[in-house]
Amino acid sequence: MKRLIMDMLLLEQGKAYGFQEFSLNLLDYLYEHRDEVKFDKVIIVCMESQQDMFSRYADKFETVGYPCQSMYKRFYLQTMFPLWLKVKKCDLVYYPGNYTGLIKRGQVLLTIHDLLFKRKQLLPKPLMRLQRNLYLPVSVRYADKIIAISKFTRDDVIAHYPKAQDKTETIYNYFNFKKYAGAVSAPHHNYFLSVCSEEIHKNTITLLHAYEAYCQQGGDKQLIMVGKIIPDSAVAKKLESLPAEIRQRITTCVHITNQQLAALYQGADAYISASLFEGLGMPVVEAMYFNKPVIVSDIPVLHEVSMEHATFFAPLDPQSLVQAMLCFKKSDTDTSQLVVDTYSSANTSRRYLQCINQFALNSNCSK
């Protein structure tokens, strides 16, 4: 019997939204196409506390939950579960969250979303960087195949781990735009929209500096920011320090529904991403799906994701963003259709299915 074992130990309801979207969209596709999966059994490995998240797959997938109270226990579980499940050479263990465990059993498929940890100035978390620096060389060595979520990420992986070159390919994430079905079309509200946070690489500080200057130079649009901003963070302090008349023009939103987010996309004049680093850039793709002009940082991955249908600015220069906000133009291309075609299930999740099936076809349990 050949088994596909999927490591979902990193998945926690309400955390790491982009990773959650990616993982559940892929699981949904494999569930819907279970009859095409060439493995005899599909097993989801998760934290015991998160098992309810996978209950909708119970009639086709088996779920194995382990008790886990800390990040360190999760690392331990990730390394040990292939031993506990007695993984054989013909089994495939899929790790969707950037790294594998420290013991290899069976065949290994790995998805790498980004190498943010290689940028110390953007991720000043020494323990996280240490863990990634320990795990990634092992993970790259253990993986029989690596999937990068963008061409930029693939090039970054190969630049840091040259031995990955012959086994790494790009498959974009699938975007489930059906989640926005039924959203009420919003009227035009004369605002910029940005999905951001206080994380350094999201560069929200530059956005706030630029918006302040934009208002002072006569700009009339409001700014809506979606995402959690932690009190006393640098972003929160900058927001509080803005003149009252400017601060009143900024709205922050957190914990909103898909329908509410869709309404914000629909009503926006343009979407802004001031990010210094992304593995892909999900909100930019979503804004383009709503056929909105996008004003984005001049970094390689956002050239790739926007397919050059964007207004670019120097991300560390607030005045560059101000000029982009004052002078942006709508693309002549129907970016909605371009996004639907590029990120179709045939170009994303189906390619994962084909990759998974190739492992099944190339393995033999009698070996």
QUIUR-V151449 format. One record per residue. N is the residue number from 0. RES is the residue in one small letter. OMEGA is omega as a letter, one per 40 degrees, with the letter a starting at -180 (* if undefined). NEAR is the number of other ideal C-beta (glycine too) atoms within 8 Angstrom. Layout:
n=<N/N>
res=<RES/RES>
omega=<OMEGA/OMEGA>
near=<NEAR/NEAR>
This chain:
n=<0/1/2/3/4/5/6/7/8/9/10/11/12/13/14/15/16/17/18/19/20/21/22/23/24/25/26/27/28/29/30/31/32/33/34/35/36/37/38/39/40/41/42/43/44/45/46/47/48/49/50/51/52/53/54/55/56/57/58/59/60/61/62/63/64/65/66/67/68/69/70/71/72/73/74/75/76/77/78/79/80/81/82/83/84/85/86/87/88/89/90/91/92/93/94/95/96/97/98/99/100/101/102/103/104/105/106/107/108/109/110/111/112/113/114/115/116/117/118/119/120/121/122/123/124/125/126/127/128/129/130/131/132/133/134/135/136/137/138/139/140/141/142/143/144/145/146/147/148/149/150/151/152/153/154/155/156/157/158/159/160/161/162/163/164/165/166/167/168/169/170/171/172/173/174/175/176/177/178/179/180/181/182/183/184/185/186/187/188/189/190/191/192/193/194/195/196/197/198/199/200/201/202/203/204/205/206/207/208/209/210/211/212/213/214/215/216/217/218/219/220/221/222/223/224/225/226/227/228/229/230/231/232/233/234/235/236/237/238/239/240/241/242/243/244/245/246/247/248/249/250/251/252/253/254/255/256/257/258/259/260/261/262/263/264/265/266/267/268/269/270/271/272/273/274/275/276/277/278/279/280/281/282/283/284/285/286/287/288/289/290/291/292/293/294/295/296/297/298/299/300/301/302/303/304/305/306/307/308/309/310/311/312/313/314/315/316/317/318/319/320/321/322/323/324/325/326/327/328/329/330/331/332/333/334/335/336/337/338/339/340/341/342/343/344/345/346/347/348/349/350/351/352/353/354/355/356/357/358/359/360/361/362/363/364/365/366>
res=<m/k/r/l/i/m/d/m/l/l/l/e/q/g/k/a/y/g/f/q/e/f/s/l/n/l/l/d/y/l/y/e/h/r/d/e/v/k/f/d/k/v/i/i/v/c/m/e/s/q/q/d/m/f/s/r/y/a/d/k/f/e/t/v/g/y/p/c/q/s/m/y/k/r/f/y/l/q/t/m/f/p/l/w/l/k/v/k/k/c/d/l/v/y/y/p/g/n/y/t/g/l/i/k/r/g/q/v/l/l/t/i/h/d/l/l/f/k/r/k/q/l/l/p/k/p/l/m/r/l/q/r/n/l/y/l/p/v/s/v/r/y/a/d/k/i/i/a/i/s/k/f/t/r/d/d/v/i/a/h/y/p/k/a/q/d/k/t/e/t/i/y/n/y/f/n/f/k/k/y/a/g/a/v/s/a/p/h/h/n/y/f/l/s/v/c/s/e/e/i/h/k/n/t/i/t/l/l/h/a/y/e/a/y/c/q/q/g/g/d/k/q/l/i/m/v/g/k/i/i/p/d/s/a/v/a/k/k/l/e/s/l/p/a/e/i/r/q/r/i/t/t/c/v/h/i/t/n/q/q/l/a/a/l/y/q/g/a/d/a/y/i/s/a/s/l/f/e/g/l/g/m/p/v/v/e/a/m/y/f/n/k/p/v/i/v/s/d/i/p/v/l/h/e/v/s/m/e/h/a/t/f/f/a/p/l/d/p/q/s/l/v/q/a/m/l/c/f/k/k/s/d/t/d/t/s/q/l/v/v/d/t/y/s/s/a/n/t/s/r/r/y/l/q/c/i/n/q/f/a/l/n/s/n/c/s/k>
omega=<i/a/i/a/a/a/i/a/a/a/i/a/i/i/i/a/a/i/i/i/a/a/a/i/i/i/i/a/a/i/a/a/a/a/i/a/a/i/a/a/i/a/i/i/a/i/a/a/a/a/a/a/a/a/a/i/a/a/a/a/i/i/i/a/i/i/a/a/a/i/a/i/i/i/i/i/a/i/a/a/i/i/a/i/i/a/a/a/a/i/i/i/a/i/a/a/i/a/i/i/a/i/i/i/i/i/a/i/a/i/i/a/i/i/a/a/i/i/a/a/a/a/a/i/a/a/i/i/i/i/a/a/i/a/a/i/i/a/i/i/a/a/i/i/i/i/i/a/i/i/i/a/i/a/i/i/a/i/a/a/a/a/i/a/a/a/a/i/a/i/i/i/i/i/a/a/i/a/a/a/i/i/i/i/a/i/i/a/i/i/i/i/i/i/a/i/i/i/a/a/i/i/a/i/i/i/a/i/a/a/i/i/i/i/a/i/i/i/a/a/i/i/i/a/i/i/a/i/a/i/i/i/a/i/i/a/i/i/a/a/a/i/a/a/i/a/i/i/a/i/i/a/i/i/i/a/i/a/i/i/i/i/i/i/a/a/a/i/i/i/a/i/i/a/i/a/i/i/i/a/a/a/i/i/a/i/i/i/i/i/a/i/i/i/a/i/i/i/a/a/a/i/a/a/a/a/i/i/a/i/a/i/i/a/i/a/a/a/i/i/i/i/i/i/a/a/a/i/i/i/i/a/i/a/i/a/i/i/a/a/a/a/i/i/i/a/a/a/a/i/i/i/i/i/i/a/i/i/a/a/a/a/a/a/a/a/*>
near=<5/13/14/14/15/11/14/13/13/10/15/9/7/4/6/8/6/9/12/13/11/13/12/10/13/12/14/9/14/14/11/6/9/10/4/7/13/8/11/5/9/13/13/13/13/15/14/9/7/13/11/5/9/14/8/5/11/8/3/7/12/7/12/10/10/11/7/11/4/6/5/6/9/12/10/8/13/12/10/10/15/14/9/6/11/5/11/9/9/10/14/16/14/13/16/12/11/11/10/14/12/6/8/8/9/13/11/14/15/16/13/12/12/11/11/10/10/7/10/7/5/10/11/7/6/6/6/9/11/8/9/11/9/8/11/14/9/11/13/13/7/9/14/7/12/13/14/15/15/13/8/10/17/12/8/12/15/11/6/8/9/6/6/12/7/4/8/12/8/10/11/11/11/12/12/8/8/5/6/10/5/4/10/5/6/9/5/6/8/7/12/15/14/14/8/11/9/11/5/9/12/11/13/14/9/13/15/12/10/14/13/11/11/12/11/7/8/5/9/4/10/10/12/14/14/13/10/6/14/8/5/5/9/7/13/12/9/11/12/7/5/11/6/6/7/12/10/6/8/13/8/10/10/8/2/8/5/8/10/9/11/11/12/14/14/10/10/15/9/13/15/13/16/15/14/12/10/12/11/14/13/10/9/15/13/11/13/15/13/11/7/13/12/15/15/15/13/9/11/6/14/17/11/10/12/12/8/5/10/13/12/9/13/8/13/6/9/9/8/9/17/13/9/12/16/9/7/10/6/5/8/3/6/6/13/10/7/12/12/10/8/9/12/8/8/6/11/14/11/10/10/13/13/8/12/16/11/8/13/13/7/5/13/6/9/3/6>
